[in-house]
Amino acid sequence: MPPTATVKVNGTVIAKSDIYETVEGNIYFPPQSVNSEFLEKSDTSSYCPWKGAAAYYNVNVDGVTIKDAAWCYPEPKDKFRPYKDFVAFCLYAPLMLHLKRVPFRLR
């Protein structure tokens, strides 16, 4: 079983799960493991040839907004369909990812 992955902003847990998928160096969290009260839909979008169109979210915690800090694929292409709505987080300095209880700062 993989270690638990946790995303924190200034000590506040945004996502936590021991069920996730690592794709192209990004950890994708199942939607039920993400605290959506801290996410705000962004106008930003992008397109991946094999995953499809990505929708972005700003992360808001205690008055701090990290623009486009998270994204998901609401209508993924076939190969990525099992990860529909899974949420990944950008490698911004305020985000912390914890694996195996050893924190390291994403860059």
C-alpha positions as CSV (number, residue, x, y, z in Angstrom):
1,M,0.0,0.0,0.0
2,P,1.4,3.4,-0.9
3,P,2.1,6.0,1.9
4,T,-0.5,8.6,2.7
5,A,-0.2,11.8,0.7
6,T,-1.3,15.1,2.2
7,V,-1.4,18.5,0.6
8,K,-1.3,21.4,3.1
9,V,-1.3,25.2,2.7
10,N,0.0,27.1,5.7
11,G,-0.8,24.0,7.9
12,T,-4.4,23.5,6.6
13,V,-5.1,20.2,5.0
14,I,-6.4,20.6,1.5
15,A,-6.2,16.9,0.4
16,K,-5.2,13.6,2.1
17,S,-5.4,10.1,0.9
18,D,-3.6,6.8,0.7
19,I,-5.3,6.2,-2.6
20,Y,-3.9,8.4,-5.4
21,E,-2.2,8.1,-8.7
22,T,1.1,9.6,-9.7
23,V,1.1,10.7,-13.4
24,E,3.9,12.7,-15.0
25,G,5.3,13.5,-11.6
26,N,2.0,14.9,-10.2
27,I,0.0,13.2,-7.5
28,Y,-3.7,13.0,-8.4
29,F,-6.1,12.8,-5.5
30,P,-9.6,11.2,-5.7
31,P,-12.2,13.9,-5.5
32,Q,-13.6,12.6,-2.2
33,S,-10.2,13.2,-0.5
34,V,-10.0,16.9,-1.5
35,N,-11.5,19.5,0.8
36,S,-13.3,21.5,-1.9
37,E,-14.2,24.4,0.5
38,F,-10.7,25.7,-0.2
39,L,-11.0,25.4,-4.0
40,E,-12.4,28.1,-6.3
41,K,-12.9,27.6,-10.0
42,S,-10.4,29.5,-12.1
43,D,-10.9,30.8,-15.7
44,T,-7.7,29.0,-16.7
45,S,-7.8,25.9,-18.8
46,S,-5.2,23.8,-20.7
47,Y,-5.2,20.8,-23.0
48,C,-3.2,17.6,-22.9
49,P,-3.3,15.4,-26.0
50,W,-3.7,12.2,-24.0
51,K,-5.7,13.4,-20.9
52,G,-7.9,16.0,-22.5
53,A,-9.0,19.5,-21.3
54,A,-8.0,20.5,-17.7
55,A,-10.1,22.7,-15.4
56,Y,-8.1,24.8,-12.9
57,Y,-8.8,25.9,-9.3
58,N,-7.4,28.7,-7.1
59,V,-6.7,27.5,-3.6
60,N,-7.9,29.9,-0.9
61,V,-6.7,29.5,2.7
62,D,-7.0,32.1,5.5
63,G,-7.1,35.0,3.0
64,V,-4.2,33.6,0.9
65,T,-5.0,32.8,-2.7
66,I,-2.7,30.6,-4.8
67,K,-3.9,31.1,-8.4
68,D,-4.3,28.0,-10.5
69,A,-2.8,25.8,-7.8
70,A,-5.0,22.7,-8.6
71,W,-6.4,21.1,-11.7
72,C,-8.5,18.1,-12.8
73,Y,-9.9,16.5,-15.9
74,P,-13.7,16.6,-15.8
75,E,-14.1,14.9,-19.2
76,P,-10.9,13.0,-19.7
77,K,-9.9,11.1,-22.8
78,D,-10.1,7.3,-22.8
79,K,-6.7,6.5,-21.2
80,F,-7.2,8.9,-18.4
81,R,-10.9,8.2,-17.8
82,P,-10.3,6.2,-14.6
83,Y,-9.0,9.4,-13.1
84,K,-12.0,11.6,-14.0
85,D,-12.2,14.5,-11.5
86,F,-9.0,13.4,-9.6
87,V,-7.3,16.6,-8.4
88,A,-3.6,17.4,-8.8
89,F,-1.8,20.4,-7.2
90,C,0.9,22.6,-8.8
91,L,4.4,22.7,-7.3
92,Y,4.0,26.1,-5.6
93,A,6.2,26.9,-2.5
94,P,3.2,27.4,-0.1
95,L,2.0,23.8,-0.9
96,M,3.4,21.0,1.3
97,L,3.2,17.4,0.3
98,H,3.8,14.7,3.0
99,L,4.7,11.2,2.1
100,K,5.8,8.6,4.7
101,R,5.5,11.3,7.3
102,V,8.6,13.0,5.9
103,P,7.5,16.4,4.6
104,F,9.1,18.0,1.6
105,R,8.3,21.2,-0.1
106,L,7.2,21.1,-3.7
107,R,8.9,23.5,-6.1
